[in-house]
Amino acid sequence: MRKMQMPNKATLELVGFERILTVEYSPPNTSLLTKWYTDTYKEIARVKRSDMGADGFEDILSEFPPIFEGIIVGTPQDPNRLYDPIIKAYDDAISLIGCQSD
């Protein structure tokens, strides 16, 4: 079983994996993920909120191909551990843009 902390905090990670799946994996028509992209925006949002709840999260995880089995789902207790590398990447990119304009 996957290590799971707060399911609702895993939304960003799951949305990222949804993008990967769209490119490299086509779920069958019976997949729960089909409802994530085949209706109105309002209905898609409702379905995603429901699926990301504690009652639906494991069902959604079971939809992913076996290659994703080892991925740890959750959010670090210290938010800086998650956000500092992202902020650094943006700072580095901005710095490079500044160097190119000189």
C-alpha positions in Angstrom: 0.0 0.0 0.0 1.2 3.5 -0.8 2.3 5.9 2.0 -0.5 8.5 2.1 -0.7 11.6 4.2 -3.3 14.3 3.4 -4.9 13.2 0.1 -6.2 16.7 -0.7 -2.6 18.0 -0.6 -1.5 15.7 -3.4 -3.5 17.5 -6.0 -0.6 19.2 -7.8 1.3 15.9 -8.0 -1.7 14.1 -9.4 -2.4 16.7 -11.9 1.2 16.5 -13.1 0.8 12.7 -13.5 -2.4 13.3 -15.3 -0.4 15.2 -17.9 2.1 12.3 -18.2 -0.7 9.8 -18.6 -2.4 11.8 -21.3 0.8 11.7 -23.4 2.1 8.2 -22.6 -0.9 6.2 -21.5 -4.4 6.1 -22.7 -6.7 4.8 -20.0 -9.6 2.5 -21.0 -13.0 4.0 -21.5 -14.1 2.4 -18.1 -11.3 4.3 -16.3 -12.3 6.8 -13.5 -9.8 9.2 -15.1 -11.9 9.5 -18.2 -14.3 11.7 -16.2 -11.4 14.0 -15.5 -11.4 15.4 -19.1 -14.7 14.5 -20.9 -17.4 16.8 -19.6 -18.0 20.5 -18.8 -15.5 22.3 -16.7 -17.9 22.4 -13.8 -18.5 18.7 -13.9 -14.8 17.9 -14.3 -14.1 20.1 -11.2 -16.8 18.3 -9.2 -15.5 14.9 -10.2 -11.9 15.8 -9.4 -12.8 17.2 -6.0 -14.7 14.0 -5.2 -11.9 11.7 -6.4 -9.3 13.6 -4.4 -11.2 13.1 -1.2 -10.2 10.4 1.3 -12.8 8.0 0.0 -11.8 8.3 -3.7 -8.1 8.8 -3.6 -7.0 5.2 -3.5 -9.4 4.3 -6.3 -7.7 7.0 -8.5 -4.2 5.8 -7.6 -5.2 2.3 -8.7 -5.9 3.7 -12.2 -2.2 4.5 -12.8 0.1 2.1 -14.7 2.3 -0.1 -12.5 5.4 2.0 -13.4 4.1 4.6 -10.9 3.8 2.1 -8.0 7.0 3.4 -6.3 6.0 7.0 -6.2 5.4 8.4 -2.7 2.3 10.5 -2.5 2.1 13.2 0.1 3.4 16.6 1.1 6.4 17.2 3.3 5.7 18.6 6.7 8.1 21.5 6.0 6.8 23.4 3.0 10.2 24.9 2.3 11.4 21.4 1.4 8.9 21.5 -1.5 8.9 25.1 -2.5 12.6 26.2 -2.1 13.9 24.2 -5.1 11.0 25.6 -7.2 11.7 29.2 -6.1 15.5 28.6 -6.7 14.7 27.4 -10.3 12.7 30.6 -11.0 15.4 32.8 -9.5 18.1 31.1 -11.6 16.0 31.5 -14.7 15.3 35.2 -14.0 19.0 35.7 -13.4 19.9 34.1 -16.7 17.4 36.4 -18.5 19.0 39.4 -16.8 22.5 38.2 -18.0 21.3 37.8 -21.6 19.9 41.3 -21.8 23.3 42.9 -20.9 
